[in-house]
Amino acid sequence: MGKEQADSVALYPGPDEGWQVYTSTADAEGKCVCTVVAPAQTPCSRDPRNRQLRHLTERVQNVTQSMELLDLRTSRDLQHVRDSEPLLRGVEGRVRTAHANPRTLSAKGFQELKRSVSQLLPLLPVLQQFRGDALLLLELREEVRNLSAALAAVQEELGAYDYEELQHRVISLQTRLQSCMNKLGCGRLTGISNPMTVRASGSRFGSWMMDAIIPSSDNRVWSMDGYFKGRRVLEYRTMGDFIKGQNFIVHVLPYPWAGTGHVVYNGSLYYNKHQSNVVVQYHFRQRRVLLQRSLAEAGYNNTFPYSWGGWSDIDLMADETGLWAAHSSLSRGGSLTLSRLDPGTLEVVRSWDTGFPKRSAGEAFLICGTLYVTNSHLAGAKVHFAYHTSTGSYEYADVAFHNQYAHLSMLDYNPRERALYAWNNGHQVLYNVTLFHVVHGGGGGGGPGEA
């Protein structure tokens, strides 16, 4: 059935429509097992009004990003103009004096005046940028005017629908989406989106994150600048506050950290204590350390860091299944070891030796019990290696990864947001991920399987 025909038949097609079946077979019990990929478009996205709204949302995001960039650039340039204002006034006064009485300007005074004028030359490109920004503001004003008209038209069209009918459809759709999400909770990484720069702040190295498992109503963001002996953790109320650098509180940790492999899990920060292989649990609400435990045999102080160094010997991370630590030791010959930790005691539940040399890894992250490793922290990096804890097996991967700012010092997966968080050369960056799923048939009660 073609897309146009489907649109004319029903606003919300059947639950199976649009799924791409790649392979199918039968298991030992005779149940059908299909390898499928979720459709790129949800049933709701077939509604023309939804496409209009999605298009408008993209335009709003473009305007927002342009405004944020303009705000940053204008603030920077305005500060430069303010700093140059005293010099400009001084030059203006000297020129007026020389113009009124040329004989008062000596050769030495003339040279000083030339030097002062040359110091003002950097203002020219700033003023040129202001001129360009003024044109951009006119374009943005026109775009906002067009967006307002388009949104008013969509609102008028939506107003023609019965509210109770729409509410019923939304509830039905939410139920189906929740059922789908339960089936597609895990999968194999097959793609990483282009990066979205959230903010440029801090030094070249650091980490930032949201809590991995707490309810979605808690939108706090944490930022930890640097990799060596840091103790200050900034807690922002929302992602919007983090982007603007406002509305934050400061936590001062009792022990300094090492590396950038920190993770916030269920209201607590888990981090590697400086000059040790000790993992510390710091509770944000209580503002105190709840636990600290040594990670037996794990190297520290740049014994087995990632390829970029930075005391990144112990990398704490979380996925859909729990709390983990990636590390190495002399007894393992420097190969990357993955240990699952009990978040309540910090004891090692089980460890896996991946066989991959940790010093050759650029960064690593965990999705659904599978550890993914990049082959570099520099430009040209890609996801090169995958280790599956469910089977104790590994494979070499080739998943493209756009390292936009050419130096990764932190890359972690957040299972709640289903996104990768990166600290990339002083930029805080987000990536969406594409997961490949195998859905087991049999009445919708089956869980996810491995691709």
TAHUZI-V862651 format. One line per field, one symbol per residue. psi: psi as a letter, one per 40 degrees, with the letter a starting at -180 (. if undefined). A space follows every 50 residues. Layout:
# TAHUZI-V862651
psi = ???
This chain:
# TAHUZI-V862651
psi = hidddddedidhiidehehhhdiiaiadeeihhihihiidhiddeehddd dddddddddddddddddddddddddddddddddedddddddddddddddd gdeehidddddddddddddededddddddddddddddddddddddddddd ddddddddeeihdddddddddddddddddddddfdiihheihiiihhdih iaadiaiiiiideiiedhfihihhhiehfiehhhhididddddefifiih hhidhiihaefiihhfeihhihhhfifhhhhhhddefihdihihhhehii ffdgiidebfffdhhiiiaeeahihhaiiddefeihhhhhihedeeihdi ihhdehhdeehdiiihhfehhhhieieaieiihdihhhddefiiihighi hhgdeehhehhihhddefihhihgfehhiihiihihihhhafeeeiaiii .
